[in-house]
Amino acid sequence: MSPVPYDMTPAVAPVERSVTLLGATGSIGSSTVDLIRRARDRYRVEAVTAARNAAALAALARELGARFAAVADPALYEDLKRELSGSGIEAGAGPEALVEAARRPADWVMAAITGAASLKPTLAAADRGAIVALANKECLVCAGTLFMRRAAAAGATVLPVDSEHNAVFQSLASGRRAEVARIIITASGGPFRTWPIERIRQATVEEALKHPNWSMGPKITIDSASMMNKGLEIIEAHHLFAASADEIDVLVHPQSIVHGGIEFVDGSMVAQIGPPDMRVPIAHCLAWPARMAGATRLSFDKLANLTFEAPDEVRFPALRLAKAALTTGQGAPTVLNAANEIAVAAFLDRKIGFPHIAALVEATLDASAARGVLREPADPDEAVAVDHTARSLARDLLPEIAAKAF
């Protein structure tokens, strides 16, 4: 099966494209909205969703002329309905409303809902054969085999929004997938790239949130600091490009200019470069298969030296854990992701230290294997069930891990 079911032959984008934004008020959603504002004649907004910010969602829906707006928290339905009063925009709330938004007849869907809650609405968009711009790691990490199989069966187009996978996707246009020897995704190294392990173990929340290059939400910023984000991206790349763990390499590239690329069997290498601005890969997906004017340009004459180094899995054990989960397969990546979400939340709440993040993930993986819950999800409900079980295990293990000294 082709890992990304689309034709890479250049074509002309439609004059107007209808779009739905799942996670419209988050970082990726806001960057997408910025690009839409710059080309209002090319895009009509069908639906927008948010987690809890009903007022911001309603304001955005009014501005973009959306036909439907949904908030994930069912308790906020009346708030959203009141904010939309007189606009003619339909309101919805709860998980079912997010799925309804995804099922609306939009040509293109930005899947930017954070966490495992994104799986059902994103799968609903894929099931109707839409173009799905995938900005959420969890869909592929939690149920990648299921998601890609359903997307292929429905004739959906899956476009990777993550800068690294988008870079690989663009690089693949230069040759045949069968001739690719290696896929390369780069990592900034986060704020602790040069720190000794003893100093990393003492890192504070404030230090972990100071990413040197990217402006992102707190969860993904912490994942960058631990390098768990690269581990999750290896799992994503496995599903997107039908690549084994041995075919995917991570290189630390502190300047965040080279985002990823490929090496062909003849030794040729092709990479995509661009500024550290998520609007660049979003613009590529939003206008695909054409191009649109972006928000940021890269000046070669202002570039410093570009450097690369191998990641250190001793100082950053999350990368090792993610590779092991991919090798184990079945439900291990789902458990990895769920435990990491619990661990990151606990760190942000100052309940555990930075090294406890990887420790809690590893303990949860071990406990899940011992209890026989690492089964391959056969449908979205099973994926959610494995996720919930892993979260429960992680919460139970939290006090024990928090008490450990590093």
N, C-alpha and C positions, 0 to 999 in steps of 0.2 A: 504494500500500500504506500502510495506517495505520502510523505509525512505532512506536507503542506499542500492541500488539494487546490492548486490554482495554476493557471497558465502564465508563464513568465514573459510571454510575448508582449512587447509594448502595445498599448492600445490607447484609445482616447476616452477619458473619463466623461460621464454624463454631464450635460449642461447644468442640471440641478440634481443633487443627491440628497435624499431624505436620511436623517441620522437620528439615532437615539443615544443618549448619554447615560450609561449606568454608572453612578458615582460622579455626578456632575459637579458637585461642590468640593471635591477633593483636589489634590495637587494635579493629578493627570487630567481630571475633568476640567479644572480651571484653565489649564494650558490648552486643552482642546477648544474650549469656549473662546479663548483669545484668538485662536486661528480662525474660528468660524466668524468672529466679529470682523476680521480682516477680509473676508470673502462672503459676505452675506448673500450675494446674488447666486452663489453656487450651492448653498446648503439650506435645507428646510428641516427644522427640528420637530421630530414627531413626539418624543417623550424624554423626560429627564427624571432622575432619581437621586435621592440622598439618604444618608443613614438617619440623621436626627434633626438637621437644621431646616425646619419647615419654612421659616421666614426667608432664609437665603435661597432655598429651592424655589419658592413661589416667585420671588423677585426675578430669578433667572428664567423661570418658565415664561413669565410675562415679557421679559426683554426679548427672548428668542422666539416667542410666538409658538411655544410648544402646545401640543394638543392634550397631553397627559402628563401629570406629575405624580410621583409616588415617593413616600417616605417609608423607610424600613420599619420604624417603630410604630406599631399599630396604635399606641396611645396618643400619637401626634396627629391622627387623622383630622380631628376637628380643628386643630390649629392650622393645618395645611389648607383645609377647606375654607376656613375664614380668610386666610391670606390670599386665596385665589378668588374670593367672592367677586362676582361681576365680570370676571375675565373670560368666562366661557371655557376655561381649561378644566378638564376632568381631574379629580383628585383621587388618590388611592393610598393605602397604607398597609404595611405588613409584608411578609415574605411573598404572599400570593400576588400582591400588587407589583412587586419587582419583576416577577415572572410575566405578569400581564404587560408591563412596559417593554420587556424584551420581545414579546410576541407581536407587538404592534408592527404595522407594515412599513418599517424603515429599511432602506437599502443597506445601511451601514450602522453597526452598533459598536460603540466604545464600551468595552467591558473593563471597568475600572473600580468595581466594588472591592473593598478590601476584605481579605479573609475567605474562609470556606463558604461563607454566606453567598459568595458570588457564583457558586457552581450551578445551582438550578436556573437562575435567570440567564446566565451565559449559555448554558446548554440549550435553553429554550430558543435563544436567538440562532444558535447553530442548527437546531433541529428544523427550522423553517428555511434553511439555506441562505441565510444572510451573510454579508461580509462582516466578520467579527474581528475587530481590532482588539487583540488580547493584551491587556495591560496588567492583568491579574495573574500572579504566579500560581495561586492556589488551585485554579482549575486543572492545570496540568500536573502539579505536584500531588494533589489529592486524588485525581481520577484521570490521569493523562491518557491511558489506554482507552478507557470508556469515552472520554471527550473526543479524541481524534477519530475513533471509529464511528461515532455518531455524526460528527461533522462531515466525514468523507461520505457516509451513506446519504446524507441530505444534500450533498453538493455544496456545502458551505465553503466559504473562503476564510481561512484563518490567517490573519496578518499579525506578526509579532510586533508589539509596541515597545517592549523593553529595548533600550538602546543597544544592548549587546546582541540580542537575537535579531533585531532589525538590521544590524550591521552584517550579520551572517547571511540573512535573507538577501540583502542587496548584493553581497559578494557572490552569492550563488548564481546570480544572473550571468556571470562570466564563464560558466562552464556547466558540465553535466554532474548531477549529484553522484553518480556512480564513480566519477573520477576524483572525488574528494577523499583525501587521506586523513585530514585532520580539521576539526572545527576549533576555533580559538575564540574565547570570550575573555575580555579584559576586566580588571578590577582596579579601582583607584587605590585600594589598600586601606581606605578609611582613615580616621584620625589617629589610629594607633600603629600605623604601618612601621614606624621606626622605633616604637617603644620596646624596651626589654620586657620579658614576660612578667617579672615581678611588678613592674609599673602598671602593666595592663590589668593585672589582678586587682589593683587598687583604684581603677578608673571609676569616676563618678558619672552620674547621669548627664550632667552638664558637659563633661568632656566627651562623652560618647555621642552627644547630639551635635557636636561641632564638625560637620563634614567639611573637608577642605575644598570640595569642588561643586557638589550638587546641592540643590535646595529641594528637600523631600519631606514627607511626613515623618513623624517620630518613629514609627515602627520600622519602616524601611531604612531609616538612618541608623538605628541600632543594629539592624541586620547587616548593614554595610560595615559597621565598626567590628562586629564579630566575624564577618565574612560569611555568615549564613546565607546572605543574599546570593553569593556566588554558588554556594552549594545548591540552593533552590534553582538557580539558573542552569546548572548542569543537568538537573532533572528535566527542566523545561526543554532544553536543547535536545535531550534524548528523545522526547516525544515529538517535537516540532520537525526535527530533521532525521528521524529514524537512525540515530547515532548511538553506538554503545558508549559506555563510560570511558573506555580506552581511547575512543576517537575524539574525546572532548578535552581540551586543555584550558587551564586558567593561567593567565599571565597578569601580574600586578603591573599596572601602568599608571603611575601617580598623576600624570597630566590629564588623564581622561579625554584624550583627543582621538586616539585609535580605539574604537569601541568593540571591534571584533572582526573576524575574517576567517578565511579558509586557506588550507594548503592542499594543492592538487598532487596527484601521484607523481607528476613529473618534477616536483619541487617548486613550482610556481606558487606564489602566495598573493592573494587578493584581500585587501582590507578596506573597511569603510572608516573614514575619519570625519570629524565634525566637532563643533563646540559642545561643551557639557550642558546642553539645553534640551530638555525632553520635548520641546516643541519641534525639534528636527525630526525624530522618528515618528512623532504623532502626525506631522504634516505629510510625511511620506505615506503613511497609512490612510490618512484622510482623503488624499487626492488620488491614491493608487487606482489604476495603473499609470496615471499622469503625474505631474509634479505641480506644486503650488509654491508661491513665494513664502519663504520662511521668515522667522522673526529674528534670526541671528545668523551672521556670516562669520566665517573664520578667515583671519588674515595670516597667511603663511609667513609674511615678513616679521610678524610679531611673535612667532612660535619660539619657545625655548627648546632645548634639547629634549627629545623624547626618549624615555628610559623604560626598560622592562626588566622584571625579575620574577623568579618563581615564588609562589606563595609559601609561607611557613605554616605548616599544619600543626606544628607543636605550639606555637603562640596562638594559632587560630584553629582550634580543634573542630569547630563547627563544619569546616570544609570537609574534613575527614569523615565526620558523621553523615553528612549528606551523600558522599560517595558510597559509603557502606550501605545506606538505605536504598540507593539506586541499585546496587549490586544484589541486595537481598530481595528487592522487588515486592510484589504483592501489595500489602497495605503499609509497608514500612515508610515510604515517603509521606503518606497521609499522617502517620503517627509523628514523624519528624516535624512536619509543618505545624500540627496541632500543639505539640509540646513546646515548640519554639514560640508560638503565639502566647501561650501561658507564661513562659519564662520571660519574654520581653516585657509583657505587661507588668509582671511582678518586679522586674528591674526598674521600669519607669516609675512604679509606685514605691520604690526604695525598700522593697521587702527582701530582695536578694542582691548580692553583688554581681559585678559583671562576669566573673568566671563561672558563676552558678548557672548562667544561661545554658552554656554547652553541657554542663554537668546534669542539669535537669532533663535536657533533651536525651542525653545518653541513658540516663536512668529510666526514662519513660519507654524508650525503645527496648531496653532489656526486659522491663516488666511486661511490655506488650508481647514480646516473643515468648516469655515464660508462660503467659496466660493464653497463648494461642489465638490472639486477636489480629494477627498480621495477615488477614485475608484480603485478596484482591477484590475491590468493590465492583459488583456487577451492574449496579445502577446507582443513580444519585442518592437514593435513600441509604444504601449500604455505605457509600462513601461518607455520608453525614454521620451514620452510626459509628463507623470506625473513628471518625474525627471526635465525636462526643466521648467515646470510651477513652481515647487517648487524653483528651482534656481532663477528664475525671481522674485518670491515673496521675497525670502531671500535678494536678492540684493536691492529691493525696500525698505525693512525694515532696511537695514544696517545703514543708517544715523541716524534713530530714536534710534536704539539700541546703537549705538556708543555714543550717547549723554547722555545715562543714567549713573548715578553714582552708584557705589556699595560700 
